[in-house]
């Protein structure tokens, strides 16, 4: 074995202690199995501990069964130990008669226990049958009640389905009606938009025509003022020309008069 002895002892001590028989038994199995690592020792520890626990439980059960009261009344004085230790040959000298008395006492006790157990089993069977009958009647009533509730539930569910169907049909009809109304409103809105656009176009045409008329009127007024201004200028020129000619004539006449 490649493992250190101190390591194995330290590993086994928390499970068994150092001075118990199970500790030595674990060492014997370790030496027989020859493990190479501490992980391989774990199954050996588990096997030895399970064996110790099993032996302890068997011993404890034997002790309890030996001192446990038996019989119908559970008298503490009447145990298996008292039967086995009862002197069957106190008044006889023959050892064999004593053993026969013990066996007879055990047989009488076992027969009595068998009869008592048989009677208890019959009573338990009757109680079980009665309980089954009661349970069957209760189950039958509950089954009928559950079936009635199931029928009521199915009826309510069918009524709910019918209501939901009617409600869905009404909602669909309302949807179609509302959809028609919405289409009519949209159509009217489109017509109003078209009418509004037509009126706006007419208003723009009217404003354009009015602007063109005003522009033409302004142009005519401008031309009229320009012609009037030209005529006034021409008239002033002619007046100046006439005055100038008239002045020249006067000067000429005056000069002629001065020469005479």
C-alpha positions, 0 to 999 in steps of 0.5 A: 500500500502506497498510503501513509499509515498516519494519514489513513489513521487520521482519515478513519478516526472521525468515523470509528475512533481509534480504539474500537473494533470497527477501526481494526476491521476497517484496517483489515479490509484496507489491507486486503483491498490495497487502495492507492488513494484516500478516495478508494477507502470511502467505500470500505468505511461505508461498508464497515459502518453499515455492518456495525449499524446492522449488528447494533440494530439486530441486537437492539431489536432482540433486546426489545423483543425479549423484554417487550410485553406481549399478549392481549392485555400487554401485561409487563409481567408477561414477556417472552423472557418470562416464558422462556425463564419460567421453571417448568420442572419445579415439581418434577425431577425429570428434565424432559417433563420440564421442557415439555411444560415449557413447550406446552405453555408456549403452545397454549400462549401461541394458540391463544394469541392465534385465536385472539388475532383471528378474532381481531382480524374478523372484527377488523374485516367487518369494520373494513367492510362497513367502512367500505360500505360507508365509503362507497355510499359517500363516494356514490353521493359525492359522485352524484353531486359531482355529476350534478355540478359538472352538468351545471357547469357544462350548462353554464359554460354552454350558456356562456358560449351562447352569450359570447357568440351573440355578443360577438355577432352584435359586436361584428354587426356594430363594427360593420355599421360603424365601418359604413358610417366611417366610410360615409364620413370619410367620403363626406370629408373628401367631398368637403375637402374638394369643395373647399379646394374648389372654393379656394381656387375660385377665390384665388382666381377672383383675387388674380382677376381683381389684381389684373383689373387693378393693374390694368386700371393703374396702367391706364391711369399712368398712361393717362397721367403721362399723356396729360403731363405730355400735353401740359408740357407741350402746352407750356412749350407752346405758351413760351414759344408764343410769348417769345414770338410776341416779345420778339415782335414787340421788340421789333416794333419798338426798334422800328419806331425808334429808327423813325 
